[in-house]
Amino acid sequence: MSQPFSTQIQSAALSSVGRIRTGNEDSFGECAEAGVFVVCDGMGGAAAGEIASRMTVDSVIGTLCRGEEAGSVPERLAEAVEEANALVHQRGAADRSLSGMGTTLVVLQLVPGHAYVAHVGDSRIYLFRSRTLVRCTQDHSLVDEQVRMGHLTPQEAEQSPYRNIITRAIGTQPSVAPDISEAVTEAGDVFLLCSDGLIREVSDPAIESVLRETPDLDAACRRLIDAANEAGGHDNITCLLVRVPE
């Protein structure tokens, strides 16, 4: 008798405070039985960013792991994002010390043959297939919008002083619109969920090289975190790797 799909999914995750900051505002989590994986990068004064990111991870996982409910996977993802947004926004409105707190969000949900992605902000999801790394998300950031409009080249965007300004976040407004997409998966596909602390320090080709050379997911996470810290570690760094069952 074959094992359930969700029990065959392999994953590994690692987070680092980096080399500059004293606290870690990144959070991650998973609900293995539902094939759900989440990474968030919080923002706000004092402990607000850490609270926003942890609340969002817990809320999204709680919503998506309640069992079989009505609606398609994209509909349930949209519901999970909206519930998390409302929760964080209300908490920020009720506590002056947390006012304006927010977080990015990337969610991956795997079902047999398909991957569903939801995201808000500039954390990213990549797909590594056939030794090639491909981005699955577009940053909700000022410079990414300028690149799409042709006002900046990708190289100029990387050097822009405005590259950290995001245009969507969980919790900063009463409502938020996530981008939700679907892809057909192949056995052995590897998905990378990460905060911008990784991608600001480690280029896409360098990430691809690590994944080519390091099939073990735990070891690959360690190498990616180490590479980001060696490049400066200016921000918190989180990576979560997920492999589709053979």
N, C-alpha and C positions, 0 to 999 in steps of 0.2 A: 504494500500500500504506500503510495507516494506521500511525501510530506506536504502540508499546506504551503502555498506559494510564499506567504509572509514569513514563514519560519526558515525559508531558504535564502532570504535576502541577507547579504553581508553588509556590515557598516562599521565605521570607525570615526571617531571625532576627537578633536583636541582644540583647546583654547589657551591662549597665552596673553598675559597683560601687556606684553611687549617690553621695550627697553626704556621707555620714557614715562609712561603713565603709571600712576600708583594704584588705580582701581580698574576692574574689568567690567565694561558696560555691555559686552557681548554675552549672549545666552544661546544655548542650543538644546535640543531635545528630540526625542523620537517616540513613536508609538508603534512598536514592531508589528503587533498583530494587525494593524490597519495599514502598514506600509507607509507611515507618515514620518517625515523628517523636516526639522525646522531650524533655521538660524536667524537670529536677530542682533542688531547693532543699535544699542540705545543712545539717546542724547538727552541732555538736560543738566542743570546744575546739581552739585553735591551728588547724592545717590540716585537722583531721578532717572538717569539713563539706565542704570542697572535694574531699577524697579520696573521701568517700562518694558525693557526687553524680556525680563523674566515673566512678567504678567502676560505678555503676548505669547511667548512660547507655551506657557501653561494653558492659556485660554484656547489657543488654536488646537493643541493636542487634545484637550478636554472635549472640544466640540466634535472633532473628527473621529474620536475614539469612543463615542457614545454607542456605537453599534450601528446596525443597518437602519437608516432613516430614509424618508422619502427624498427624492431628488437625485439628479445626476452628480457625479463627482465634481464637475465645475461649479454646480449650484451649491454644493456643500462647502467647497472651498471658499466661495464668495461669502457664504453665511459665516464661516469661521473667521474670516478676515474682518467682517463688519462687527461681529460680536467682540472681537479683541479690540478693535478700534474704539468702540463705545466704552468698553471697560476702562481702557487707559485714559481716554479723554475725560470721562467722568471723575476718575481718581485725580487727575491733574486739576480739574476745576474745583474739586472739593478740598484740596490741600494746597495752600499757597506756596509751600516749599517745593511742591512738585509741578507748579504751573508751567505749562509749555513743554512738558516732557513728551518724548516720542521715541519711536524706534523704526528702523527698517525691518523688513520681513521677507524671507524667502521660505516657501513651503514646497516640498516634493511629496507627491503621493503616488506610489507604485501599485498597480493592479496587473494581473496577468496580461502581458502584451502591450501595456500602455503606461506612460508616465504623464502625470499632470503637474503643472507648475503654476504657482501663484506668487506674485512678488509686489512689494511696495518699497521704493527707495533705491539705494545703490549697492546693497548686497547682491550677490550674483549666484546663479546656478550655471554650471558648465556640464556638457556631455563629452565624455572621453570614449570614443568608439574607433575601432580599427587604427589604433595608435594616433588618433587625431583628436584635438581638443576643439570644441565648438561652444560658443556662448549660447545659452538658452534664454537669457533675459536681456533687456535693454534698461540701462540705468535711468531712474527717474531723477535726473540731475540737470542742473543748469547747463553744464558744458556738454553733456550728451545731447541735449536738445539742440544746442548750437551746432554740434557736429551733424546731426540729422538734417538741419536746415542749410548746411553748407557754409556756415559762418566761421567754423573752426575745422582744422584738420584733426584727426585723432592724436597726432603728435603734439599739436598745440594744446589740445584739451588736457593732455597729461601734465603739461607744465603750467596750466592756468591757475592763477591764485584763487579762482572761484570753483575749483574742481570738487570741493567738499560741500557745496551748496546743493541740497536735494530739494526736489519739487513736490514730492509726496512722502508722507510718513504716517505711520500708525500713531494715532492719539493726539495729533496736533490740531485736528479739525473734527467737527462732529461726525463727518462721514468721509470715507476714502474709497477710491476706485482702484482695486488691484488689477494688474494684468494677469490673465489666466490663459494658459496654453496647454496643448496636448501633443504628445509625440508617441509614435509607435516605437517600442523598445525591441532590442535584440539581446539574446543571451550574452552575458559578459559585459554589457554596457556598464560604465562607471559614471555616476553623477557626483559632481563636486558642488557643495553649498559652502559659501564663504562670505566673510565680512570684508569690507574694503581694506582692512589692515593687511590682508594678504595681497590683494591685487595692486595696492599702491606701492608695494615693495618688490613683488615678484611678477615678471612679465608672463603673458600667456604662453609664449614659447618655452619659458623656463618651467612653468607648471606642467606643460605637456611633456617635457623631458623627464621630470620627476615621475610622472605617471607611467611613462614608457619603461623606465628603469626599475620601478618599484611596484610590483603587482600586489604585495602585501599591503592592505589598506592602513593598518596601524602604522607601519613603517613609513608609508607615503605621507600620512598626516604629520608625523614627526619631521620628515624632511622638509615639507612645505613650511611648517612653523619655524623650523630652524633657519630656512632660507630667508624668511621675512625678517626675523630678528637679526640675522647677519647683515641684512641690507639696511638696518637702522632701527627696525621695530618701533616706528614712530606712533603706532596706534595699537589698540587691542587686535589680536589676530585669532580668527576661528576658522577651522575647516572641518567639514563633515563629508565623508566619502561613502557612497552607497553603490553596491554592485548588484545588478540584475541577475537572478539565478540562471544557471546554465540549463 
